[in-house]
Amino acid sequence: MKSPWKILIAAPLVHFLALHASTYPVLDDQSTIRLSRGYTCVGCVLVVSVIEQLAQVHNSTVQASMEKLCNYLPEKLFLKTTCHAVIHVFGPDIIKLLSEKINADVVCHMLEFCKEDTGQPFCHLYAIPEEARKLTLEKAKQIVKKSQTLKYLRSGSDICSLPLLAKICQKIKLSIKNSVPFKDVDSDKYSVFPTLRGYHWRGRDCNDSNKMAYPGRRPDNWDVHQDSNCNGIWGVDPKDGIPYEKKFCEGSQPKGIILLGDSAGAHFHIAPEWITASQMSLKSFINLPTAISDELNWPQLSGTTGFLDSPGRIKNSIYLQLRKRNHCNHRDYQNISRNGASSQTLERFIRSLSRNQQLDHPAIVIYAMIGNDVCNGKIDPVPGMTTPEKFYSKVMQTLKYLNAHLPNGSHVILYGLPDGRFLWNNLHNRYHPLGQLNKDVTYADFYSFLSCLQVSPCHGWMSSNKTLRTLTSERAEQLSNTLKKIASSRKFTNFDLFYMDFDFQEVIEEWRKKGGQPWQLIEPVDGFHPNEVALLLLADCFWKKIQLQWPQVLGKENPFNPQIEQVFGDQGGH
């Protein structure tokens, strides 16, 4: 987009950050425009809905609820400042419209955050009869007829030219320019900072001034003088003069974990308290700036590479289980996942994988493109699905790249695609967080709204059309069978190759044994991604199957783990 003014109202609740951190890959110009318009509309409807519900929950005026929302936000990344500036510009019109009981859909159409092309349907989240909608739209037009703000914008002027917003626009532009999430997609650098593809995504750098010191490498001279592989084990035992790395790690078969994934692997998550008026407080948005800097992903809590403790955490990630098995594996994890990634786009960022065939330990690589080869938001999603032939070609291209970069003795596991019909089956008649207060928005309504705007993460599965849901699952099964075929028929010199089903039903059954319900395993805001509980249960199932079927993949359990803990504690943390 040429101007950021449409982003401004979204910044306060980060919904519009989906414009550059969405679950979609890089697209052509027309698709980008369509997605931008769709997300602009979704963001406006969410923000206006929250404003309306805050007024209801606190029995306050719309003006007071807008101020309350802004005051909840942190100042970092200009969130609070932007929110107050936007309220100053759009607040008067929002107040007039909401005061006349005009819902968020119509408000956002009147403010021109939502638009439909000629012949296209009126996309709406809230139910309203066709005739009543026409009357409401006409009433709303009369209310904003004299709006000076809208007249200014419709004249072609840029909202950033308004004195109040000029400085904040410049700051936002500069901030985005300096910290675009994907600016280092080809970088294999390790970092001492957590976000912007830092150590939330791959092991923390232990010596930022030495590019030859990084997690996963074989120790340099047994790390007598310094920690060259960042696992926290270095120096010489004064009792016998043997280097600790040699004593504790030699022959223990150290290896790291690398995930090639999509938004599920990156753990895409929008916190429900960001859009649920009854749950909002100053604490609700503490992690919002961090989430923005991680593209709305939480890899540090994910099922594959998560390393942080989380309240109520029921299982460990694959990385933590691998580290527990052998403490010499400390910090050796890489989450090479991107929102919107698929077999067709992986080549754009696989170069950020860091593994040197001569210098580094072998790795366990999980290939988990579990959704976007069958998922898109188009009205007719089937033509956009990856065919088995294209899928085979791209997966083979990836495997050849891995064979040329992974150290000998590595392992690659191809992870199948899920049967996503469980989404509709378990959620469609439940209330979305936006609909829980007034019992007026189900997931079926939410799915329909996203599909109408063509911004659904997966129109094929998030649809009332049973035939379409079945077609999507059939294609997913075809692609999984393609992975099986590759794993059973192709051999590579530097790694052995395996296939594993994505058996979500197994996870559901495990969750039921704990007294849970299937819907509790799905992200509540987007109604699509597996949530943290589901990801950790999947990781546990994955680990158990590896132990049972291919125990050689995991390496030996290190008998020196207790001594490592005794001498080095937590090996320097993460």
URLINBEL-V659797 format. One record per pair of residues at least 6 apart in sequence whose ideal C-beta (glycine too) atoms are under 6 Angstrom apart, sorted by the first residue. I is the first residue (numbers start at 0). J is the second residue. Records with the same first field share a line. If there is no record, write none. Layout:
I: J / J
This chain:
0: 35
2: 157
3: 171
4: 158 / 159
5: 39
6: 15
7: 81 / 85
8: 85
9: 15 / 42
10: 81
11: 72 / 78 / 82
12: 46 / 273
13: 291
14: 42 / 45
15: 42
16: 291
17: 38
18: 35 / 38
20: 180 / 294 / 295
22: 262 / 338 / 339 / 456
23: 339
24: 339 / 344
33: 453
34: 454
37: 452 / 453 / 454
38: 454
39: 112
40: 112 / 113 / 452
43: 107 / 112
44: 103 / 107 / 124
45: 274
47: 103 / 106
48: 103 / 433
49: 274 / 276
50: 64 / 65
51: 97
52: 276 / 436
53: 64 / 67 / 276
54: 61 / 64
56: 276 / 277
61: 94 / 97
62: 94
65: 86 / 90
69: 79 / 82 / 83
71: 279 / 281 / 284
72: 78 / 79 / 82 / 284
73: 284 / 288
75: 288
76: 288
77: 170
80: 167
81: 167
84: 163 / 164 / 167
87: 163
88: 148
92: 143 / 146
95: 142
96: 106 / 139 / 142
101: 139
102: 125
104: 123 / 124 / 125
105: 135 / 139
107: 113
109: 139 / 143
115: 121
120: 451
122: 451 / 452
124: 448
143: 149
158: 164
159: 165 / 168
178: 195
180: 294
183: 196
184: 348 / 351
185: 350 / 351
186: 351
187: 351 / 353
189: 204 / 213
190: 197 / 198 / 204
191: 204 / 207
193: 199
194: 289 / 292 / 293
195: 292
199: 293 / 298 / 299
200: 298 / 334
201: 333
202: 214 / 330 / 331 / 332
203: 330 / 573
205: 226 / 229
206: 212
212: 227
214: 229 / 330 / 331
215: 255 / 331 / 359 / 360
216: 228 / 358 / 359
218: 227 / 228 / 244
219: 227
221: 242 / 244 / 245
222: 233 / 244
223: 235 / 242
226: 233
229: 330
230: 327 / 329 / 330 / 570
231: 329 / 567 / 570 / 571
232: 243 / 244 / 567
234: 243
235: 242
236: 243
247: 559 / 563
248: 327
251: 325 / 327 / 557
252: 554 / 555
253: 327 / 328 / 360
254: 360 / 361 / 362 / 363 / 554
255: 331 / 362
256: 317 / 318 / 321 / 332 / 363
257: 333 / 362 / 364
258: 264 / 303 / 334 / 336 / 365
259: 335 / 366
260: 336 / 367
261: 340 / 368 / 370 / 371
262: 338
263: 369 / 528 / 529
264: 336 / 367
265: 296 / 298 / 336
266: 296 / 297 / 298 / 301
267: 295 / 296 / 528
268: 297
269: 524
271: 432 / 523 / 524
272: 278 / 283
274: 432
275: 432
298: 304 / 334
299: 305 / 307
300: 307 / 309 / 531
301: 534
302: 316 / 534 / 535 / 537 / 538
303: 317
304: 318 / 332 / 334
305: 316
306: 573
314: 535 / 539
316: 538
317: 538
318: 332
320: 542
321: 328
322: 328 / 329
324: 556
325: 557
326: 560 / 563
329: 570
335: 351 / 352
337: 348
339: 371
341: 368 / 371 / 372
342: 368 / 372 / 390 / 393 / 394
343: 393
345: 397
349: 400
354: 362 / 404 / 405
356: 406
359: 406
361: 406 / 408 / 409
362: 405 / 409
363: 410
364: 411
365: 412 / 414
366: 413
367: 414
369: 416 / 417 / 501
372: 385 / 478
373: 384 / 471 / 474 / 475
374: 457
375: 383
376: 453 / 454 / 455 / 458
377: 383
380: 458 / 459
384: 474
387: 477 / 481
390: 478 / 481
391: 481
394: 485
402: 491 / 493
405: 493 / 494
407: 493
409: 493 / 494
410: 494 / 495 / 552
411: 494 / 496
412: 497 / 499
413: 482 / 486 / 498
414: 499 / 501
415: 479 / 482 / 500 / 501
416: 475 / 478 / 479
417: 501 / 503
418: 472
419: 460
420: 468 / 472
422: 460
425: 517 / 518
426: 442 / 518 / 526
427: 442 / 443
428: 441
429: 442 / 518
430: 441
431: 440 / 442 / 445
432: 523
433: 440
434: 440
442: 526
446: 461
449: 455
450: 458
455: 461
456: 527
459: 467 / 471
460: 468 / 471
462: 468
482: 498
483: 498
486: 496 / 497 / 498
497: 549
505: 540
506: 536 / 537
507: 517
509: 536
510: 520
520: 532 / 533
522: 528 / 530
545: 552
